[in-house]
Amino acid sequence: MKSVVVEIKGDYAVFLKDDGTVVKKRNKNYCIGDVVIVKEKSLTKRIRVAVAAALFFMVASVGVAAYETPYYYVSLDVNPGILLKVNLFEKVIGVQGVNEDAIAIIEGLELKNKGIETALCNAIQRIEEKGYFVKNNNIIIAASSKNTEKAEKLALKLKDAANEEIEDEGIDVDVDCRGIGYEMVQKARELNITPGKYNIITHLLKEEVNDVNVNQSIKELMSRFTANKGNLDSPSDGEQTQNQEQIQNAGEEDKLVNQEQTSNQNGNTNTYNKGKNNK
């Protein structure tokens, strides 16, 4: 389209086009009044640019949505019960204290946007600083996701991170870390407890959640579990008595067999000697 140079501004020239519109382009030694042909951008190129821009914003929007969407839920229980929301990239996007102890622990503790392993170790450090490991010798960690396999893999990584942290800090505690079902997160949320505590009550202790166990500390729950496990592994009084009777009966049977074998041997010897004398 024919255009006339109407103004020169430094490195740029201003053109008045036939259709009355004004455009600014780089000055190529133009002079005011020069008539030049200004090439128009093709419609196809404009469409490509527009589509590229739209795709960019769409991908950016999807990326932001993925970052802000919880993919994992990780609970940390000592007595403070902390629930961490974790995205697909294993970054912490939400932190919740489910009891008063936990609320005090996470106050001022910057965990958001940190990798989950780093955030977990930071939380353990804070719990240790507040002296909770003096009375509690268990760390319960639970990882859950709609993808059970990924939840279990994350649980293994978190267990390694936690064990390394307590070793470095010289903390004498036991770490229990496992992947659990996503439905536990929903049920635990309804009861305002962590998924880890819900798992202890319903799966390890095999109890219904009630006012008593929901208010017990992790130490109390794990002590009960250990005691119950010991009772299951040890034989009852009746079983011990039965076992003793079986051992006693077996001993008496062996004694009778030995006596019978000895009697038979003596009989055989007498027969042999008698036959020899007759000869």
C-alpha positions in Angstrom: 0.0 0.0 0.0 1.3 3.5 -1.0 2.3 5.6 2.0 3.7 9.1 2.4 6.4 10.0 4.9 4.9 12.8 7.0 7.4 12.9 9.9 10.8 11.8 10.8 11.5 10.9 14.5 15.1 9.9 15.0 15.5 6.3 13.8 11.8 6.1 12.8 9.6 7.5 10.0 5.9 8.1 10.3 3.8 7.1 7.3 0.4 8.1 6.2 -1.2 5.3 4.3 -3.8 5.5 1.5 -6.5 4.2 3.8 -5.8 7.1 6.2 -4.1 5.1 8.9 -0.7 6.0 10.3 2.2 3.6 11.0 5.7 4.0 12.3 8.6 2.1 10.8 12.4 2.3 11.0 13.8 5.2 9.0 15.8 4.1 6.0 17.1 7.6 5.1 13.6 8.7 4.2 12.7 12.3 3.7 9.4 14.0 4.4 7.2 13.7 1.3 8.7 10.4 0.1 6.2 8.0 -1.3 7.0 4.4 -0.5 5.2 1.1 -0.6 4.6 -0.2 2.9 4.2 -4.0 3.0 1.2 -5.3 4.9 1.6 -8.3 7.2 -0.3 -11.2 5.7 -3.5 -12.4 7.4 -2.0 -15.8 7.8 1.0 -14.5 9.7 -1.3 -12.5 12.0 -3.4 -15.6 12.7 -0.3 -17.6 13.5 0.9 -14.9 15.9 -2.6 -14.8 17.5 -2.8 -18.6 17.8 0.7 -18.8 19.3 -0.2 -16.1 21.9 -3.4 -18.0 22.8 -1.5 -21.3 23.2 1.1 -19.7 25.4 -1.5 -18.3 27.8 -3.4 -21.5 27.8 -0.3 -23.6 28.6 0.7 -21.1 31.2 -2.8 -21.3 32.8 -2.7 -25.1 32.8 0.7 -25.0 34.4 -0.5 -22.6 37.2 -3.5 -24.8 37.8 -1.4 -28.0 38.0 1.0 -26.3 40.5 -1.8 -25.2 42.7 -3.7 -28.5 42.7 -3.0 -31.0 45.5 -1.8 -34.4 44.2 -0.5 -35.8 47.4 -1.4 -35.4 51.1 1.4 -36.0 53.6 0.7 -36.2 57.3 3.3 -36.0 60.0 2.4 -37.1 63.6 4.4 -37.0 66.7 1.9 -35.4 69.0 1.6 -32.3 66.8 -0.4 -33.5 63.8 0.6 -31.7 60.6 -1.1 -32.1 57.2 0.8 -31.0 54.1 -0.8 -30.6 50.7 1.7 -31.4 47.9 1.4 -30.9 44.2 2.4 -33.1 41.2 5.9 -31.6 41.3 6.3 -32.6 45.0 6.2 -29.0 46.2 4.2 -28.1 49.3 1.3 -25.9 48.5 -0.6 -26.0 51.8 0.1 -26.5 55.5 -2.5 -27.3 58.2 -2.1 -27.9 61.9 -4.9 -30.3 63.0 -4.3 -29.7 66.8 -3.1 -26.9 69.0 0.4 -28.3 69.3 0.7 -28.4 65.5 -0.6 -24.9 65.1 2.1 -23.6 67.4 4.7 -25.7 65.5 3.9 -24.3 62.0 3.6 -20.7 63.2 6.4 -18.8 61.4 7.7 -22.0 59.7 7.9 -21.4 56.0 7.1 -24.7 54.3 5.1 -23.6 51.3 6.8 -24.0 47.8 9.5 -26.1 49.3 10.2 -29.7 48.2 8.2 -32.1 50.4 11.4 -33.8 51.7 12.9 -30.5 52.8 9.6 -29.3 54.3 9.3 -32.6 56.3 12.8 -32.3 57.7 12.2 -28.7 58.6 9.1 -29.7 60.5 10.9 -32.5 62.3 13.6 -30.0 63.3 11.1 -27.6 64.8 9.3 -30.4 66.7 12.7 -31.5 68.1 13.5 -27.9 69.1 10.2 -27.7 71.0 11.1 -30.8 73.0 8.3 -33.1 71.8 10.7 -36.1 71.3 11.4 -36.2 75.0 8.0 -37.7 75.7 7.3 -39.2 72.3 9.5 -41.7 70.5 7.5 -42.3 67.4 7.3 -40.3 64.1 4.3 -41.4 62.0 4.3 -40.3 58.4 1.6 -41.2 55.9 1.5 -40.3 52.2 -1.7 -40.6 50.2 -2.8 -40.0 46.6 -5.4 -41.2 44.2 -2.4 -43.0 42.6 -1.6 -45.6 45.2 1.7 -46.6 43.5 3.0 -43.1 43.5 1.9 -42.6 47.1 3.9 -45.6 48.2 7.0 -44.4 46.2 6.8 -41.0 47.9 6.4 -42.7 51.3 9.7 -44.6 50.7 11.5 -41.3 49.8 10.1 -39.6 52.9 11.1 -42.4 55.2 14.7 -42.2 53.9 14.7 -38.4 54.4 13.3 -38.6 57.9 15.7 -41.3 59.0 18.6 -39.3 57.6 17.3 -36.2 59.5 17.0 -37.9 62.9 20.4 -39.5 62.4 22.0 -36.1 61.7 20.3 -34.5 64.6 20.9 -37.4 67.0 17.2 -37.9 67.7 16.3 -41.3 69.2 12.9 -42.1 67.7 11.3 -44.8 65.5 10.0 -43.7 62.1 6.9 -45.4 60.6 6.2 -44.3 57.1 3.7 -45.8 54.7 1.5 -45.1 51.7 -2.3 -45.1 52.5 -5.5 -44.9 50.5 -6.8 -41.6 49.4 -10.2 -42.3 51.0 -8.5 -42.1 54.4 -7.7 -38.5 53.7 -11.4 -37.7 53.2 -12.5 -39.7 56.3 -9.7 -38.1 58.5 -10.7 -34.6 57.3 -14.3 -35.2 58.4 -13.0 -36.2 61.9 -10.4 -33.3 62.0 -7.5 -35.7 62.5 -4.5 -36.6 60.3 -4.7 -39.5 57.9 -1.8 -41.1 59.7 -3.6 -41.1 63.0 -6.7 -42.4 61.3 -4.7 -45.2 59.9 -3.3 -46.2 63.3 -6.7 -46.3 64.9 -8.6 -48.1 62.2 -5.9 -50.4 60.6 -3.3 -51.0 63.3 -5.6 -51.1 66.3 -8.6 -52.2 64.2 -10.9 -49.9 66.2 -13.7 -47.5 65.3 -12.7 -43.8 65.8 -14.3 -42.6 69.1 -13.9 -39.8 71.6 -11.3 -41.8 73.6 -8.8 -42.9 70.9 -9.2 -39.7 68.9 -7.9 -37.7 71.9 -5.0 -40.1 72.7 -1.5 -39.1 71.7 0.5 -40.9 69.1 2.7 -42.3 71.8 -0.4 -43.7 73.6 -1.8 -45.2 70.4 1.5 -46.8 69.4 2.1 -48.2 73.0 -1.3 -49.9 72.8 -0.5 -51.3 69.3 2.8 -52.6 70.6 1.2 -54.2 73.6 -1.6 -55.8 71.5 1.0 -57.1 69.0 2.9 -58.7 71.9 -0.2 -60.4 73.2 -1.0 -61.7 69.7 2.6 -63.0 69.3 2.7 -64.6 72.8 0.7 -67.8 73.6 -2.2 -67.5 76.1 -2.1 -69.4 79.4 -4.4 -72.0 78.0 -2.1 -72.5 75.0 1.0 -72.7 77.2 -0.7 -75.4 79.4 -1.7 -77.3 76.3 1.8 -77.1 74.9 3.3 -78.3 78.1 0.9 -81.3 78.2 1.9 -82.1 74.6 5.6 -82.0 75.5 5.0 -84.1 78.6 2.9 -86.7 76.6 5.6 -86.8 73.9 8.2 -87.4 76.5 6.2 -90.3 78.0 5.6 -91.8 74.6 9.4 -91.7 73.8 10.1 -93.3 77.2 7.7 -96.2 76.5 9.2 -96.7 73.1 12.7 -96.9 74.5 11.6 -99.4 77.2 10.0 -101.6 74.6 13.1 -101.5 72.4 15.2 -102.4 75.4 12.9 -105.3 76.3 13.0 -106.6 72.8 16.8 -106.4 72.7 17.1 -108.3 76.0 14.7 -111.0 74.7 16.7 -111.4 71.5 19.9 -111.8 73.6 18.5 -114.4 75.9 17.2 -116.4 72.9 20.6 -116.3 71.3 22.4 -117.4 74.4 19.9 -120.2 75.0 20.5 -121.6 71.5 24.2 -121.4 71.9 24.1 -123.4 75.2 21.9 -126.1 73.6 24.6 -126.6 71.0 
